[in-house]
């Protein structure tokens, strides 16, 4: 972080009582890939879905029945949160083109 940016954050902290920074730039067709469909991976996917972190959320796991079930659950939730596309599978190609991999 450059000196000018740090001073702006400090000033914002003094003014508002908390550190605030500008939101990240929006990427129109952004994709987040999550490796692992266990408890942590699905929680991250759910959080990304709720926060509308990306247009596409891809879930990858070697346990295909597990990842397929989690993708179906997330797709059901996507009906209530907006227009995110949820994909997943046991093939590593599902993470291709991701802007962020967790």
Secondary structure as GFF3:
##gff-version 3
##sequence-region A 1 102
A	DSSP	alpha_helix	3	16	.	.	.	ID=ss1
A	DSSP	beta_strand	31	35	.	.	.	ID=ss2
A	DSSP	alpha_helix	39	51	.	.	.	ID=ss3
A	DSSP	beta_strand	56	60	.	.	.	ID=ss4
A	DSSP	alpha_helix	64	81	.	.	.	ID=ss5
A	DSSP	beta_strand	85	89	.	.	.	ID=ss6
A	DSSP	three_ten_helix	92	95	.	.	.	ID=ss7
A	DSSP	beta_strand	100	101	.	.	.	ID=ss8
###
